[in-house]
Amino acid sequence: MDNIEKKEAKEINKMSFLIVALIVLVLVIAGAAYYIFHQHKQMEAMTETFDLEKEMLADDFNELSLQYEGYKFSVSNDSLVALLSTEQAKVQRLMEELRTVKSTNTKEIARLKKELATMRKIMRNYVVQIDSLNRANEQLTAEKNEAVKKYQQATNTAVSLRKEKEKLTERVTLASRLDATGITVTPVNSRGKKTNRIKRMQQFVIDFKISKNITAPVGEKEIYLRIMKPNDDVLVKSRANVFPFEGKEISYSIKKLIEYEGEEIPVTVYWDIEEYLSEGTYRVDIFADGNLIGQKRFEL
């Protein structure tokens, strides 16, 4: 009995040891599984963090590139635009490097972060230069606008003064222009008597007065008369008898030299009729100092 009991006790102890060992093994396996699972979760979380960090870094590079692109269109300095383009190309090269780097490559990610920080410092320097240029351009633009405004004002003033001067000159010219009044044309025969028959007419006696004008220049005056036939031909003794008027040389019938002293002066001139005259309306135009100073129509 003792042997049997001892044997049974040994079997029980052995079974208990196996059970304990099995429990310990199960606990060890469960702990290892939990550790592996926990590590896996941690690795997944770290990978997600690395991916997010890489994505944020890519966004930062892209934002910086867009800033360079925007500033290129906001400045007109060709040298500065070229420098901005060079820096933008560097940013795009770093973006391409970032695309090929694994998220878990912390060393490369850290290097690219440093590169980004350096590029941002460079960008800040360019921003300062751009702001300085923009302020200078704004000041120059303001000065230019002010100068243009003053020039326009000066131009408008000069135009106004010129127009006023022209008006004054025109008034003075009109005021100083001579005026022929009381014009009469008397056809006379060979005995100096007035006649209405064309065949008997030997001469035109033309009388008029130069009016008083204290503003007109005094001195010798050349008075020109043009006797116009009904067909507007001018009666002339010589085709060489011309005088200047409104930029052209025109024919005259009679020229008379007078001494004008600013007071009214009577003038009489004569035209010897040596050509054929037809019936109709004739006209006498009187000129002095380059101006038409009087007209008279008469019938034959």
ABEGO torsion letter per residue (X at the ends): XAAAAAAAAAAAAAAAAAAAAAAAAAAAAAAAAAAAAAAAAAAAAAAAAAAAAAAAAAAAAAAAAAAAAAAAAABABAAAAAAAAAAAAAAAAAAAAAAABBAABAAAAAAAAAAAAAAAAAAAAAAAAAAAAAAAAAAAAAAAAAAAAAAAAAAAAAAAAAAAAAAAAAAAAAAABBBBBGBBBBBBBAAGBBBABAAABABBBBBBBBBBBAABBBEBBBBBBBBBBAAGBBBBABAABBBBBGGBBBBBABBBBBBBAGBBBBBBBBBBBABBBBBEBBBBBBBBGGBBABBBBBBX
